[in-house]
Amino acid sequence: MKAVGITAEYNPFHNGHVYQAETARQLSGADCVIAVMSGDFSQRGEPAVCGKWERARAAVKSGAVDLVIELPFAFACSKASVFAAGAVDMLAALGADSISFGCEAEDPALLRTLAEALFTGAGAIEAARASLMKDGRSSAKAYELAVAQSCGEEAALLLHDPNNILAAEYLKRVLTLREKGTELKDIPVKRRGSGYEEASDETSFAGAGALRRMIRDGSDVSRFISGSPDFEDLKRMEEQYLQMLKGIVLRSGPEEIRSMYGVGEGMEHAIIRETRRASDLNELISSLTSRRYTGATVRRALTHILAGASWEEIDRLTARIPAAGKLLAAGKRGRAYMRQLGNDGFRIITNINKEEGNLDPETAECLRLDERTVDLYHLLCGKDLYSASDRVRQPYIEK
């Protein structure tokens, strides 16, 4: 069987994701569509609108996706380059011969030009960014100007869209793997209908950002999504998140906060000060956002503080290709593909209780971190930690 891979968050799984997966299958000629999906926390550091098991189940039940494997938290809740590297490497290890992803670029060639420039000129771009920041520009603006100097303003404008930022990182990772002798085709799929933060009743397509905002506000999103997921109470989760964070900050000193992944130099003092003052999570994030640190950077840092995940731990776990991933859901084609893969190479974990003893130390540690963040997510949701845990929940398997 031939497989096409998709890197995904499905937060939530919506009609645009169905379109992308079906288009990827058609353009690649693949028999099986594999999604490597982030778990209960997103790449932006936010708790997902519903748990990973529900999102994976929705993807497979739609018929568009055949197999969903979890991207470990160490990769999933990190900057775009680490997220992309972990997901693309996992898909290559799972035997996919092509990678598909959504984008906003009308011309895929321009996106490839951008990725090539970022890949070959990373050092020069970073030096230019640092120089521009010294002149008073924000980190994001300085990076955009540095990229424009390297590959032109039209290509740099692509970085205004979150989907294009990730798409460029996927392409960079594909280039890295090609250099190492692993050939992967890239299949960009232009987003259909609304943009990331937009929704259109006429087309029944909405961006993930717009959907999350609507879910938080209690709006009806049924026309935009596949299935009937049970969304969490996002306002309650935000309140719980802030209270738990306050508790950690109250008993932690600057050195301990500084050791947490994503906390930049000097950021620990602002986190301690502003967390004590904040009465609202979004207010806290806004107060910590600056020229140097974007909102997403801040959210990821705060989530790692909650999870107790340090720079040392995350850097060590992401320094190598993931050797295993948990199965979240599989359709009939996905089950057939897993039988074809066998037990050699990348390990698909279907029962952590039975399989953890056969894992190498780094993979076992990676899964323990996943387990910790699963428990954290369910504390935010107010769910029972035993019945909701990865040791009790089972993958959705289509009969």
Sequence and secondary structure as in RCSB ss.txt:
>XXXX:A:sequence
MKAVGITAEYNPFHNGHVYQAETARQLSGADCVIAVMSGDFSQRGEPAVCGKWERARAAVKSGAVDLVIELPFAF
ACSKASVFAAGAVDMLAALGADSISFGCEAEDPALLRTLAEALFTGAGAIEAARASLMKDGRSSAKAYELAVAQS
CGEEAALLLHDPNNILAAEYLKRVLTLREKGTELKDIPVKRRGSGYEEASDETSFAGAGALRRMIRDGSDVSRFI
SGSPDFEDLKRMEEQYLQMLKGIVLRSGPEEIRSMYGVGEGMEHAIIRETRRASDLNELISSLTSRRYTGATVRR
ALTHILAGASWEEIDRLTARIPAAGKLLAAGKRGRAYMRQLGNDGFRIITNINKEEGNLDPETAECLRLDERTVD
LYHLLCGKDLYSASDRVRQPYIEK
>XXXX:A:secstr
  EEEEEE  TT BHHHHHHHHHHHHHHT SEEEEEEE SB TTS B SS HHHHHHHHHHTTS SEEEEE HHH
HTS HHHHHHHHHHHHHHTT SEEEEEE  S HHHHHHHHHHHHHSHHHHHHHHHHHHHTT  HHHHHHHHHHHH
H HHHHHGGGSHHHHHHHHHHHHHHHHHHTT   EEEEEE  SS TT EETTTTEE HHHHHHHHHTT   GGGB
SS      HHHHHHHHHHHHHHHHHT  HHHHHTBTT  TTHHHHHHHHHHH SSHHHHHHHH  SSS HHHHHH
HHHHHHHT BHHHHHHHTTS   EEEEEEE HHHHHHHHHHTTSSSEEES HHHHGGGS HHHHHHHHHHHHHHH
HHHHHHT  TTTTSTTT   EE  
